[in-house]
Amino acid sequence: MTAAGPPVVCSARACRAHATSAVVWRNPRLHTEGRRKVWTACPEHRDSLRDFVDLRGFLIEVIPVEHLDPTRDG
């Protein structure tokens, strides 16, 4: 998920735009403490994806896509 890999696209339904942000989240009822799920987001969908998981109390952080660690996130 870096510049060296394939292009990263937005996770929003039907959006194929280039993703610039990563919405990192975890549902504590389903995922173990160290587990991190990631939705990638284009600038247009960043806030709506972030707000969706934040409203449920699942948001961990929002970071630039290039800061994702493929060995940890996903």
URNORBEL-V390547 format. One line per field, one symbol per residue. burial: I if it has 24 or more other ideal C-beta (glycine too) atoms within 12 Angstrom, else O. Layout:
burial = ???
//
This chain:
burial = IOOOOOOIOIIIOOOOOOIIIIIIIIOOOOOOOOOIIIIIIIOOIIOOIIOOIOOOOIIIOIIOIOOIOOOOIO
//
